[in-house]
Amino acid sequence: VYMKFYSSKEMITAKHIGFTLAELLISLAILAEIATFTIPKVITVQQNSQKNAAAKEVIAAVSGAYQQYQFQQGASASTTFGALTPYLNYVAVDATSHLDDHVGANADFDCSVRICLKLHNGGRLFQYNSTDSFGGTNTTNALLLFFDPDGTRVGVSTDGPSKSVAFFLYFNGAITSRANVRSGTVTSTGAHASNPSADPSWFSW
């Protein structure tokens, strides 16, 4: 008598494997539920990453512009943001938009009364006040600048992901955000204190 014994692998491959329509529908429903929660988060992370990268580009651009200005003109206590604009690469001057202040400020900025630059990344770089200057030549004297990543206003009292990040350009060329302001920081319009909650959620060093 001849007998053949099948291995477990042979038995599995020999057996027909399939899914019923009900099982497929249940699987698709589960996948759809997972996608509902994960896809928006993935998109948000990607958008925040793009905004943060754009902010880093702006920081580098402002730093480079200030270095060029220092080399060619020499900064002083009366130097304003307007003096740096010839050394910045931007699309156009925006004189019509209303832009967001930083998180928690409950305010906005009118580009018709200050310098707002439309950048190639779609954002806006603007100053706090059209006449604001360093006000001094110490390491705590600074210019207060803002970057709005989408160039639109989400609402005066609405703290959303499109809020601007505030930058302080110090007389010695250092740049920091409002969350990391140096002790004793002043501009020509007054003193400024550190506020860790003022940086938007999309921004990080």
Disulfide bonds with the S-S distance in Angstrom:
Cys111-Cys116 2.24
